[in-house]
Amino acid sequence: MKRSIRTKLAVFLLISIAVPMLASIIITNLRTSNIVTEGAVRQNAKLLIQGKINMANYLDQFNQISLLPYNDTKNTDTLYRILEQGKTDYLSEEEVYRSLQSMGRSIKEIYQVYLHSNSAERGYLFTRGLYKKDDQLTPGNGAALPEGTAYRVEPAHESGSYGIDKPPRYSPVQVISFHRSILQIPGDRIIGTLAIDVTPDIIDAICNELYDREQEQLYLLSGDGTVVYGPQPDQRGKRLTDPWARHVLQLAAANGQGYYQSVSGSSFQGVYVYDRLTDNDMNWTMVKVIPEQVLQAGTQQVTEVNSIVLGISLLLIIAAALIVSFWITKPVKVLTGYVNRIQSGELDTDIRLQREDEIGQLARRFRIMMETINNLVLREYKMELANKTNQLKALQAQVHPHFLYNALQSIGTAALQHGVADVYKLIMLLGKMMRYSMNTAEEFVAISQEISHTSAYLELQKQRFGSKLTYQIEVQPATEQILVPKMIVQPIVENVFKHAFDPIGGELAVDIETELQDGFVRIRIIDNGPGMSPDKREQIEARLSRQSDAFLTAAISDHIGLANVYARMLLYFGDRAGITLEPGEAGGLTVTLHIPHVTGGERL
């Protein structure tokens, strides 16, 4: 079925706008979901780090308290000496009571402090301000630590009396215990065991600040999965056996911190962010459980807003597409009518379409094109004639130098036949220079050829100025066959005669040197002229440093001189090439050409 351009345009506009919008919404929603998840993970990871720091600082206090028996081990009446010697006299037990009381009241969360003296075989318990003691062969209620373990933190459990079953008796409470073996110094003999039971009030307060209790969960797990803190109070002290807990503990043991996202299809969808506490021989892991709906709460709002905007936009797009397609296609139909008239042979049809948009421009361009077609034959004829004229001029430009060179050869032969050898020599030098400059097929020549051309020029000048001119050329053998751009030395030498030589009263000495050093060919042209002022030298170097296309074009087209040489060096070798102007050691000026040594004369 044949459809009009108006219908096609309307359909195309609908597809080209609606499809990208739908794709953009889908991609935006997916990307927003990932960004929100990553941002939530980073934020909660930082929160857990801060919680871990607070927890470690708090628990480290009990580690420091458990080290108090080691204070002042030299005096005879200290707790350490009492444990070491197994004293049970009145003064010794008073010191034990005073020490336990000091530890028990140092932090208000300490519920009780238990001490066992191995040498005296006696246990001491300070609970809520009350002091009890009893004979014990070994530390009570599992207070003794395994061999090789000096310090251990026992996760949440119910408090006990450590085997000192004397009144008054208290109901068990949830506590966290810090156990330390007191060792004889130096050595590893255990002289006592200290246990500090702490209520988890501060731990609960720290953990409560790390999550939203209505939507999230937070666990503080020991190394074997025992719950130190959990969202449900009855979980404390119990071992968590859920698969995710085992997996997170394994990841924490391997990585220290990170997050774990639940797999698709599992009963819980969300992220587990974890961080491990290892200070003071602890092995606890803090785990924050964040449901997917919490992570994606912001994403859902964005999705709803995007959906509403998309629906409204689609309705507006449909209306706009129909209006635009009608507005665009109407002048196209008018223009089509003009084209049909031209096709029928009315080449002089006057196309008039009063519009300022692209269709109006198309109509005007079409009218101009028809005018161009009517004049095309005449213009093509003129163009062909101009091309033939240019070719003729180019042929004449080639014939004239050859004719002049051949004429010089004839004059030189006649001079030699008449015995005027000096004239013959001068004509041959001039012919040599012309042959060198006429060979336009070569862009690069060997340094030896360039120096030979310059030598011919200097010899001609010497014949002109006689003893007033002396020159010396030193070409390093390693540089003779290196290729350089043609006509870069002679123009510099020519500048010496233009600006540094007074033919009436002065004498001129010109030295040319070449060397290969550090991957560069350096050609120096040295004269003993009046030199150049620093301001003038800086002005010329500043002009040479302008490497714009406009400068290069002007330098090449004006005349063969310093700017022309530098411009061609830049074109061939880039900004690695350069020209420096320096005052000579005995006056005058030294111009140095720095040319990169490129094999085969290739451009950079």
C-alpha positions in Angstrom: 0.0 0.0 0.0 1.4 3.4 -1.0 1.7 5.8 1.9 2.2 9.6 1.6 5.3 11.3 3.0 3.1 12.9 5.6 2.1 9.6 7.0 5.6 8.3 6.9 6.9 11.4 8.6 4.3 11.2 11.4 5.2 7.5 12.0 8.9 8.2 11.9 8.6 11.0 14.4 6.5 8.9 16.8 9.0 6.0 16.6 12.2 8.2 16.8 11.0 10.0 19.9 8.9 7.4 21.7 11.4 4.5 21.5 14.4 6.5 22.8 12.3 7.9 25.6 11.1 4.4 26.6 14.7 3.1 26.4 15.9 6.0 28.4 13.4 5.4 31.1 14.3 1.7 31.3 18.0 2.3 31.3 17.6 5.2 33.8 15.6 3.0 36.2 18.2 0.2 36.0 21.1 2.5 36.4 19.4 4.4 39.2 18.8 1.1 41.0 22.5 0.2 40.8 23.6 3.7 41.9 21.2 3.7 44.8 22.4 0.2 45.9 26.1 1.2 45.6 25.5 4.5 47.4 23.6 2.7 50.2 26.4 0.1 50.5 29.1 2.8 50.7 27.1 4.9 53.2 26.4 1.9 55.5 30.0 0.7 55.2 31.2 4.0 56.5 28.6 3.8 59.2 29.8 0.4 60.3 33.4 1.6 60.3 32.5 4.4 62.7 30.5 1.9 64.8 33.5 -0.5 64.8 35.8 2.3 65.9 33.4 3.3 68.7 33.0 -0.4 69.7 36.8 -1.0 69.7 37.5 2.1 71.7 34.9 1.1 74.3 36.0 -2.6 74.6 39.7 -1.6 74.8 38.9 0.0 78.2 38.3 -3.5 79.6 41.4 -4.8 78.0 43.3 -2.0 79.8 41.5 -2.8 83.1 42.5 -6.4 82.8 46.1 -5.4 82.6 46.0 -3.5 86.0 47.5 -6.5 87.9 50.7 -5.9 86.1 51.1 -2.4 87.5 54.1 -2.0 89.7 55.4 -5.6 89.8 58.4 -4.6 92.0 56.7 -3.7 95.3 55.9 -6.5 97.7 52.3 -5.5 98.6 50.9 -5.2 95.1 48.3 -7.5 93.6 50.8 -9.0 91.2 53.2 -10.0 94.1 50.3 -11.4 96.1 49.3 -13.7 93.2 52.9 -14.6 92.5 53.6 -15.6 96.1 50.2 -17.0 96.9 49.7 -14.8 100.0 46.5 -15.1 102.1 47.2 -13.0 105.1 44.9 -10.2 106.2 46.8 -7.4 104.5 47.2 -9.3 101.3 43.5 -10.0 101.1 42.7 -6.4 101.9 44.9 -5.5 98.9 43.0 -8.0 96.7 39.7 -6.5 97.8 40.9 -3.0 97.2 42.1 -3.9 93.7 38.9 -5.7 92.7 36.8 -2.8 94.0 38.9 -0.4 92.0 38.4 -2.4 88.8 34.7 -3.0 89.5 33.9 0.6 89.9 36.1 2.0 87.2 33.3 1.7 84.6 29.6 1.6 85.6 28.8 -1.2 83.1 31.1 -3.6 84.9 28.7 -6.1 86.6 31.3 -8.1 88.6 35.1 -8.9 88.7 36.4 -12.4 89.5 40.0 -13.2 90.4 41.5 -16.7 91.0 45.0 -17.1 92.7 46.6 -20.3 91.5 49.2 -20.4 94.3 46.7 -19.7 97.1 44.0 -21.9 95.4 41.5 -19.3 96.3 38.9 -17.3 94.3 37.6 -13.7 94.9 34.4 -12.2 93.5 33.4 -8.5 93.7 29.7 -8.1 92.6 27.7 -4.9 92.9 29.8 -3.6 95.7 29.9 -6.9 97.6 33.0 -8.9 98.1 33.1 -12.7 98.4 35.9 -15.3 98.5 36.2 -19.1 98.7 38.8 -21.8 98.4 39.1 -23.1 94.8 41.6 -25.5 93.3 40.9 -24.2 89.8 39.2 -21.2 88.3 35.5 -21.5 88.6 32.8 -21.7 85.9 35.2 -22.1 83.0 37.1 -19.0 83.7 40.4 -20.7 82.9 41.7 -20.0 79.4 42.9 -22.7 77.0 46.7 -23.2 77.0 48.5 -20.6 74.9 45.6 -18.1 75.2 46.3 -15.1 77.3 43.2 -13.0 76.6 39.7 -13.9 75.4 36.4 -12.1 75.0 33.4 -14.3 75.7 30.3 -13.3 73.9 26.9 -12.7 75.5 25.9 -15.2 78.1 24.2 -15.4 81.5 26.3 -14.3 84.5 27.4 -16.8 87.1 29.1 -16.9 90.5 32.3 -18.5 89.2 31.9 -21.3 91.8 31.7 -19.0 94.9 28.2 -20.0 95.9 27.8 -17.8 99.0 25.1 -15.3 99.8 24.0 -12.9 98.8 23.0 -14.5 95.5 21.8 -12.5 92.4 19.6 -13.5 89.5 21.6 -14.1 86.3 21.9 -11.2 83.8 23.2 -11.0 80.3 26.9 -10.1 80.3 30.0 -10.1 78.1 33.1 -11.5 79.8 36.7 -10.5 79.4 39.1 -13.2 80.5 42.9 -12.8 81.0 45.5 -15.2 82.3 48.0 -13.4 84.6 51.5 -14.6 83.9 54.6 -14.5 85.9 57.1 -12.0 84.5 59.4 -13.1 83.0 58.1 -16.5 82.0 54.8 -18.1 81.1 53.6 -19.6 84.3 50.0 -18.7 85.1 49.8 -17.2 88.6 46.1 -16.1 88.4 43.0 -15.7 86.2 41.0 -12.5 85.9 37.4 -12.2 84.6 35.5 -9.0 84.1 31.7 -9.3 83.4 30.2 -6.3 81.6 26.5 -5.6 80.9 25.9 -4.9 77.2 24.2 -1.5 77.7 26.8 0.6 75.9 27.2 -2.1 73.2 23.5 -2.0 72.7 23.5 1.8 72.5 26.3 1.8 69.9 24.6 -0.8 67.8 21.2 1.0 68.0 22.7 4.0 66.4 23.8 2.1 63.3 20.4 1.0 61.8 16.7 1.7 61.5 15.1 -0.8 63.8 11.8 -0.7 61.9 13.2 -1.6 58.5 16.7 -3.0 58.9 18.5 -5.5 61.1 21.9 -5.4 62.8 23.9 -8.3 64.2 27.1 -8.4 66.2 28.4 -12.0 65.9 31.3 -13.8 67.5 33.6 -16.0 65.4 31.4 -19.1 65.9 28.2 -17.2 65.1 27.1 -16.5 68.7 24.9 -13.4 68.8 26.5 -10.6 70.9 23.8 -8.2 69.7 20.7 -8.8 67.6 17.5 -7.1 66.6 15.6 -9.5 69.0 16.7 -9.6 72.6 16.1 -13.4 72.9 18.7 -14.0 70.2 21.5 -12.8 72.5 23.9 -15.6 73.5 22.5 -18.0 70.9 24.3 -19.3 67.9 23.0 -18.1 64.6 22.9 -21.0 62.2 21.3 -19.4 59.1 23.2 -20.0 55.9 23.7 -16.3 55.2 25.4 -15.9 58.6 27.9 -18.7 57.9 28.6 -17.2 54.5 29.1 -13.7 55.8 31.4 -14.9 58.6 33.5 -16.7 55.9 33.6 -13.6 53.8 34.6 -11.4 56.9 37.3 -13.9 57.8 38.7 -13.6 54.3 38.2 -9.9 53.4 37.7 -8.1 56.7 34.9 -5.9 55.3 32.6 -5.7 52.3 29.0 -6.6 51.4 27.1 -9.6 50.1 24.0 -9.4 48.0 21.4 -12.2 48.3 20.9 -14.4 45.2 17.8 -14.2 43.1 15.1 -16.5 44.3 16.1 -16.6 48.0 13.6 -15.9 50.7 15.3 -12.6 51.6 16.2 -10.1 48.9 18.7 -7.4 50.0 22.2 -6.7 51.0 24.4 -7.8 53.9 27.1 -5.2 54.8 29.7 -6.5 57.1 32.8 -5.4 59.0 35.1 -7.4 61.2 36.5 -6.4 64.6 39.9 -7.8 65.3 41.4 -5.5 68.0 42.6 -7.0 71.2 42.4 -10.6 69.9 38.7 -10.2 69.2 36.9 -12.0 66.3 33.6 -10.3 66.1 31.7 -9.4 62.9 29.2 -6.5 62.6 26.5 -7.3 60.0 23.9 -4.9 58.8 20.9 -6.5 56.9 19.2 -4.1 54.4 16.1 -5.3 52.6 15.7 -4.6 48.9 12.7 -2.4 49.4 14.7 -0.1 51.6 17.4 0.2 49.0 15.0 0.9 46.2 12.6 3.2 48.0 14.1 6.2 46.1 14.2 4.3 42.8 10.4 3.6 43.0 9.7 7.3 43.4 11.8 8.1 40.4 10.1 5.4 38.4 6.7 6.7 39.2 7.6 10.2 38.2 9.2 9.0 35.0 6.2 7.0 34.1 3.8 9.9 34.5 6.1 12.2 32.5 6.4 9.6 29.8 2.6 9.2 29.4 2.0 13.0 29.1 5.0 13.3 26.8 3.7 10.6 24.5 0.3 12.4 24.1 2.0 15.7 23.3 4.4 14.0 20.9 1.5 12.4 18.9 -0.2 15.8 18.5 3.1 17.5 17.7 4.1 14.9 15.2 0.8 15.3 13.2 1.1 19.1 13.2 4.7 19.1 12.2 4.3 16.5 9.5 1.4 18.6 7.9 3.4 21.8 8.2 6.5 20.4 6.6 4.9 18.4 3.8 2.6 21.2 2.5 5.4 23.3 0.9 7.0 20.1 -0.3 3.9 19.5 -2.4 4.1 23.0 -3.8 7.7 22.6 -4.7 6.9 19.2 -6.3 4.5 21.1 -8.7 7.4 23.4 -9.8 9.6 20.4 -10.4 7.0 18.7 -12.6 6.8 21.8 -14.8 10.6 21.9 -15.2 10.5 18.2 -16.0 8.0 18.9 -18.8 10.6 21.3 -20.5 9.8 24.7 -18.9 13.4 25.4 -17.9 12.7 29.1 -17.4 10.0 28.4 -14.7 10.2 31.1 -12.0 10.1 29.2 -8.6 8.6 31.4 -5.9 8.0 30.0 -2.5 7.7 32.6 0.2 9.2 30.8 3.2 12.2 31.5 5.4 12.8 28.0 6.6 14.8 25.2 5.0 12.0 24.5 2.4 12.2 28.1 1.3 16.0 27.9 1.1 15.6 24.8 -1.0 13.3 26.6 -3.4 15.7 29.5 -3.8 18.7 27.1 -4.3 16.6 25.2 -6.9 16.0 28.4 -8.8 19.7 29.3 -8.6 20.5 25.8 -9.9 18.3 26.3 -12.9 20.0 29.6 -13.7 23.3 27.8 -13.4 22.3 25.0 -15.7 21.3 27.6 -18.4 24.8 29.1 -18.3 26.7 25.9 -17.8 27.8 25.4 -21.5 29.2 28.9 -21.8 31.0 28.6 -18.4 32.5 25.3 -19.2 33.9 26.7 -22.5 35.6 29.6 -20.7 37.0 27.3 -18.0 38.5 25.0 -20.7 40.1 28.0 -22.4 41.6 29.3 -19.1 43.1 25.8 -18.4 44.8 25.8 -21.8 46.2 29.2 -21.2 47.6 28.2 -17.8 49.2 25.1 -19.4 50.9 27.3 -22.0 52.3 29.6 -19.4 53.6 26.7 -17.4 55.3 25.3 -20.6 56.9 28.7 -21.3 58.2 28.9 -17.6 60.0 25.7 -18.2 61.4 26.6 -21.6 62.9 30.0 -20.6 65.4 28.7 -17.8 66.5 25.9 -20.1 67.1 28.3 -23.0 69.0 30.6 -20.6 71.2 27.7 -19.3 72.0 26.6 -22.9 72.9 30.2 -23.8 75.3 30.4 -20.9 76.9 27.1 -22.0 77.4 28.6 -25.5 78.9 31.8 -24.1 81.2 29.9 -21.8 82.5 27.8 -24.7 83.2 30.9 -26.7 85.0 32.5 -23.8 87.2 29.4 -23.5 88.0 29.4 -27.2 89.1 33.0 -26.9 91.4 32.1 -24.0 89.3 33.9 -21.2 89.4 31.1 -18.7 88.2 33.3 -15.7 85.1 34.3 -17.6 84.5 30.6 -18.5 84.8 29.7 -14.8 82.3 32.3 -13.7 79.8 31.2 -16.3 80.2 27.6 -15.3 79.6 28.5 -11.6 76.5 30.4 -12.6 75.3 27.5 -14.8 75.9 25.1 -11.9 73.8 27.2 -9.6 71.0 27.4 -12.2 71.1 23.7 -12.8 70.8 23.1 -9.1 67.9 25.5 -8.6 66.1 24.3 -11.8 65.9 20.7 -10.6 62.5 21.0 -8.9 61.9 17.2 -8.8 64.1 16.8 -5.7 62.8 18.2 -2.4 65.7 16.7 -0.4 69.4 16.7 -1.3 72.6 15.5 0.4 74.3 18.1 2.6 77.4 17.8 0.3 75.2 19.0 -2.7 73.7 21.9 -0.7 77.2 23.0 0.4 78.5 22.6 -3.1 75.7 24.9 -4.4 76.5 27.4 -1.6 80.3 27.2 -2.4 79.6 28.1 -6.1 77.6 31.1 -4.8 80.4 32.2 -2.5 83.0 31.8 -5.3 80.9 34.1 -7.6 80.8 36.7 -4.8 84.6 36.4 -4.3 85.2 37.1 -8.0 83.1 40.2 -7.4 84.6 41.5 -4.2 88.1 40.0 -4.4 90.2 40.0 -1.3 87.5 41.7 0.8 85.7 38.3 1.0 87.2 35.2 2.6 85.2 32.0 3.3 85.9 28.6 4.9 83.7 25.5 4.7 84.2 22.5 7.1 81.8 19.6 6.5 81.9 16.7 9.0 82.3 13.5 7.0 79.4 11.9 8.9 77.0 14.6 7.6 77.9 14.6 3.9 75.2 12.1 2.8 72.5 13.1 5.2 69.4 14.5 3.3 68.1 17.9 4.1 65.6 20.2 2.4 66.9 21.9 -0.7 68.0 25.6 -0.7 68.3 26.1 3.1 72.0 27.2 3.4 72.5 29.5 0.4 69.6 31.9 1.4 71.2 32.3 4.9 74.6 33.1 3.3 72.9 35.5 0.9 71.5 37.4 4.0 75.1 37.9 5.1 75.8 39.9 2.0 72.6 41.9 2.3 72.8 42.8 6.0 76.4 42.3 7.3 78.8 43.4 4.5 79.8 46.9 3.4 81.4 46.4 0.0 83.0 49.9 0.1 85.2 49.7 3.2 84.7 46.5 5.0 86.0 43.0 4.8 83.8 39.9 5.2 84.7 36.4 6.5 82.1 33.6 6.2 82.5 30.2 7.9 80.2 27.2 7.3 80.3 24.2 9.6 78.3 21.0 9.9 78.1 18.4 12.6 75.9 15.4 13.7 75.2 15.5 17.5 72.4 14.0 19.6 70.3 13.0 16.7 70.4 16.4 15.1 72.3 17.8 12.1 73.5 21.3 13.0 74.6 23.7 10.2 76.3 26.9 11.3 76.7 30.0 9.2 79.2 32.4 10.9 80.1 35.9 9.8 82.3 38.7 11.2 79.9 41.5 10.4 78.5 44.1 12.7 76.3 41.6 14.3 72.8 42.2 15.6 71.4 44.0 18.6 69.7 41.8 21.3 66.4 43.5 20.7 66.5 42.9 17.0 67.5 39.3 17.6 64.7 38.7 20.0 62.3 40.3 17.5 63.3 37.9 14.8 63.2 34.9 17.0 59.7 35.9 18.2 58.6 36.2 14.6 60.1 32.8 13.8 58.3 31.2 16.8 54.9 32.0 15.3 54.2 28.7 13.6 50.7 29.4 12.3 49.6 28.5 8.8 49.3 32.1 7.9 52.9 32.8 8.9 54.2 29.8 7.0 52.3 30.7 3.8 53.5 34.3 3.9 57.1 33.2 4.6 57.1 30.8 1.6 55.5 33.2 -0.8 57.4 36.4 0.0 61.1 35.7 -0.7 63.8 33.2 -0.1 65.2 34.2 3.3 65.4 33.2 7.0 61.6 33.0 7.4 61.3 30.9 4.2 64.0 28.5 5.4 62.4 28.1 8.8 58.9 27.7 7.4 60.0 24.8 5.1 61.9 23.2 8.0 58.7 23.2 10.0 56.7 21.8 7.2 59.2 18.9 6.7 60.2 18.1 10.3 57.6 19.7 12.6 58.5 21.7 15.7 61.6 19.6 16.5 63.4 21.7 13.9 64.6 25.1 14.8 66.9 28.1 14.0 68.9 30.0 16.6 70.6 33.4 16.3 73.7 34.0 18.5 76.4 36.6 18.6 79.8 35.3 17.4 82.8 34.9 19.6 84.7 37.6 17.6 81.6 39.7 16.7 79.2 39.2 13.9 76.3 36.7 14.0 76.1 32.9 14.1 72.9 31.3 12.5 72.5 27.7 13.4 70.0 25.3 11.7 68.9 22.4 13.9 67.5 19.6 11.7 66.4 16.2 13.1 68.3 13.3 11.5 65.5 11.5 9.7 66.5 8.6 7.5 65.7 9.1 3.8 64.6 12.7 4.4 61.2 11.6 5.5 58.9 14.1 7.0 57.9 13.8 10.6 
